[in-house]
Amino acid sequence: MLNASLSIADFYKLRKSDQGGFAKWRIETLPKGMLLFKLTKGEAEEGQYGVTAWWSAVKPFKEDYEGALGRYQQAKLNGIDMSAMVRFMSAVRIDWNDLDNYVQVELLDDARAFWGTYTPQPKWSEPKYNLKDIRERKAKEREVAGGAVMFDVLGGLEAWQLYIPNLRDKDIKRSSVISAHDMTALGMALGLI
């Protein structure tokens, strides 16, 4: 089992910025075979510190009654793409990540992880007051919004996330990477089309 000894004390060893990503949290055991997803720039490749720790459930899990399936359906109902829907629900600031790709993995063994809700975030990390920066931000916002209205604060509704420390490629089976803007390909991959 990955992170078999994960404890409450381990949460307080995380970077303050990672702790701050949770409004509330607890430790949960994720079953072998669980499908996880994230939207990210790139493919969530393994680096010096492993594969990114931040994930969400593909299928409903615990209090998350929607998973990626629900996020996709919400996006369709609102006439926006998955990237814009996930940005709002997952409180991902525009300058943190482009959220261009849908990455899905399967756990190869049970794993313990931090499970909780997102802390709402401003849409930008820090205010910019000069005209050039304001114009650049507006252009970037239009680019990533996917037809959605971007509120000043992201993540105002309850959504759930996972933080899986020590995750490595040896712990997961990867699926295809799909554009988070291609609703047809995503719908097919999720079995909804």
C-alpha positions as CSV (number, residue, x, y, z in Angstrom):
1,M,0.0,0.0,0.0
2,L,1.3,3.4,-0.9
3,N,1.6,5.8,2.1
4,A,0.5,3.0,4.5
5,S,1.6,5.1,7.5
6,L,0.2,8.4,6.4
7,S,-0.9,10.4,9.4
8,I,-2.4,13.7,10.5
9,A,1.1,14.9,11.4
10,D,2.1,14.4,7.7
11,F,-0.4,17.0,6.6
12,Y,1.4,19.6,8.7
13,K,4.7,18.6,7.0
14,L,3.3,19.7,3.6
15,R,4.2,23.1,2.2
16,K,2.0,25.8,3.6
17,S,0.7,26.5,0.1
18,D,-0.4,22.8,-0.3
19,Q,-2.1,22.8,3.1
20,G,-3.8,26.1,2.1
21,G,-5.4,24.3,-0.9
22,F,-7.7,22.5,1.5
23,A,-10.7,24.1,3.2
24,K,-11.3,20.8,5.1
25,W,-9.6,17.4,4.9
26,R,-9.1,14.0,6.3
27,I,-7.1,10.9,5.4
28,E,-8.8,8.2,3.1
29,T,-7.7,4.9,1.7
30,L,-8.1,4.7,-2.1
31,P,-8.7,1.3,-3.5
32,K,-6.5,-0.5,-6.1
33,G,-7.9,0.2,-9.5
34,M,-9.4,3.6,-8.6
35,L,-9.4,5.9,-11.6
36,L,-8.0,9.4,-11.0
37,F,-7.9,12.5,-13.2
38,K,-6.4,15.9,-13.4
39,L,-6.4,18.7,-15.9
40,T,-2.9,20.2,-16.4
41,K,-0.5,21.7,-18.8
42,G,1.6,18.8,-20.2
43,E,1.0,15.2,-19.1
44,A,1.7,15.1,-15.4
45,E,5.1,13.5,-16.0
46,E,7.1,12.0,-13.1
47,G,9.9,14.4,-12.0
48,Q,12.4,14.6,-9.3
49,Y,9.7,14.5,-6.6
50,G,7.5,12.0,-8.3
51,V,4.2,12.4,-10.2
52,T,2.1,15.4,-9.0
53,A,0.2,14.7,-5.8
54,W,-3.0,16.6,-6.8
55,W,-5.8,14.4,-8.3
56,S,-9.6,14.0,-8.4
57,A,-11.8,10.9,-8.7
58,V,-13.1,10.0,-12.2
59,K,-16.2,8.2,-10.7
60,P,-18.1,9.4,-7.7
61,F,-16.1,8.8,-4.5
62,K,-17.3,9.4,-0.9
63,E,-18.8,12.9,-0.7
64,D,-17.8,13.7,-4.3
65,Y,-21.1,12.6,-6.0
66,E,-19.8,13.7,-9.5
67,G,-16.2,13.0,-10.3
68,A,-15.0,13.7,-13.8
69,L,-18.2,12.4,-15.1
70,G,-20.2,15.1,-13.3
71,R,-17.7,17.8,-14.2
72,Y,-18.1,16.9,-17.9
73,Q,-21.9,16.9,-17.6
74,Q,-21.9,20.3,-15.8
75,A,-19.6,21.8,-18.5
76,K,-22.0,20.5,-21.3
77,L,-25.0,21.9,-19.5
78,N,-23.3,25.3,-19.1
79,G,-22.1,25.4,-22.7
80,I,-18.4,25.5,-21.7
81,D,-15.5,23.1,-22.0
82,M,-14.1,20.8,-19.3
83,S,-11.1,23.1,-18.7
84,A,-13.2,26.1,-17.8
85,M,-15.5,24.0,-15.5
86,V,-12.6,22.4,-13.7
87,R,-10.9,25.7,-13.3
88,F,-13.9,27.1,-11.5
89,M,-14.8,24.1,-9.4
90,S,-11.2,23.2,-8.5
91,A,-10.2,26.8,-7.8
92,V,-7.2,26.9,-10.1
93,R,-5.8,30.4,-10.5
94,I,-5.3,31.4,-14.2
95,D,-1.6,31.9,-13.7
96,W,-1.1,28.6,-11.9
97,N,-1.9,26.2,-14.8
98,D,-3.3,26.2,-18.3
99,L,-5.4,23.1,-17.6
100,D,-5.1,22.1,-21.3
101,N,-5.0,18.4,-20.9
102,Y,-7.1,15.7,-19.3
103,V,-4.8,13.1,-17.7
104,Q,-6.2,9.9,-16.3
105,V,-4.5,7.2,-14.3
106,E,-5.4,4.0,-12.5
107,L,-3.9,3.1,-9.1
108,L,-2.0,-0.2,-9.2
109,D,-2.3,-0.7,-5.4
110,D,-4.3,0.8,-2.5
111,A,-3.1,4.2,-1.4
112,R,-3.7,6.5,1.5
113,A,-4.2,10.2,0.7
114,F,-5.5,13.5,2.0
115,W,-9.1,14.0,0.9
116,G,-10.9,17.2,1.2
117,T,-12.5,20.3,-0.3
118,Y,-10.9,23.1,-2.3
119,T,-10.2,26.5,-0.7
120,P,-11.7,29.2,-2.9
121,Q,-9.0,31.2,-4.7
122,P,-8.8,34.5,-6.5
123,K,-8.6,34.1,-10.3
124,W,-5.1,35.7,-10.3
125,S,-2.3,35.3,-7.8
126,E,-1.6,39.0,-7.3
127,P,-3.2,42.2,-8.5
128,K,-1.6,44.0,-11.5
129,Y,-2.3,47.7,-12.0
130,N,-0.5,48.8,-15.1
131,L,-2.4,48.9,-18.3
132,K,-0.1,46.4,-20.2
133,D,-0.5,43.7,-17.5
134,I,-4.3,44.3,-17.3
135,R,-4.6,43.8,-21.1
136,E,-2.5,40.7,-21.0
137,R,-4.5,39.2,-18.2
138,K,-7.8,40.0,-19.9
139,A,-6.5,38.3,-23.1
140,K,-5.4,35.2,-21.1
141,E,-8.7,35.1,-19.3
142,R,-10.6,35.1,-22.5
143,E,-8.3,32.3,-23.8
144,V,-8.8,30.0,-20.8
145,A,-12.5,30.8,-20.1
146,G,-13.8,28.6,-22.8
147,G,-17.0,30.7,-23.1
148,A,-17.5,30.9,-19.3
149,V,-17.7,34.1,-17.2
150,M,-14.7,34.1,-14.9
151,F,-15.7,35.2,-11.4
152,D,-13.1,37.1,-9.3
153,V,-13.1,34.1,-6.9
154,L,-12.9,30.5,-8.1
155,G,-14.2,27.5,-6.3
156,G,-17.2,28.9,-4.5
157,L,-19.1,25.5,-4.7
158,E,-18.1,22.4,-2.8
159,A,-15.8,20.1,-4.8
160,W,-13.4,17.4,-3.6
161,Q,-9.8,16.7,-4.3
162,L,-7.0,14.3,-3.4
163,Y,-3.4,14.9,-2.4
164,I,-1.4,11.6,-2.8
165,P,2.2,12.0,-1.5
166,N,5.0,10.0,-2.9
167,L,3.1,9.0,-6.1
168,R,5.4,7.6,-8.8
169,D,4.9,6.1,-12.3
170,K,5.4,2.6,-10.8
171,D,2.2,3.2,-8.7
172,I,-0.1,4.1,-11.7
173,K,-1.2,2.9,-15.1
174,R,-1.6,5.8,-17.5
175,S,-4.4,6.3,-20.1
176,S,-4.3,8.6,-23.1
177,V,-3.9,12.3,-22.6
178,I,-6.9,14.2,-24.1
179,S,-7.3,17.9,-24.8
180,A,-9.4,19.4,-22.0
181,H,-11.1,21.6,-24.6
182,D,-12.2,18.7,-26.8
183,M,-15.6,17.8,-25.4
184,T,-16.3,15.1,-28.0
185,A,-13.1,13.2,-27.3
186,L,-13.6,13.6,-23.5
187,G,-17.2,12.4,-23.7
188,M,-16.1,9.3,-25.6
189,A,-13.3,8.6,-23.2
190,L,-15.7,8.9,-20.2
191,G,-18.2,6.7,-21.9
192,L,-20.8,9.4,-22.1
193,I,-21.0,9.7,-25.9
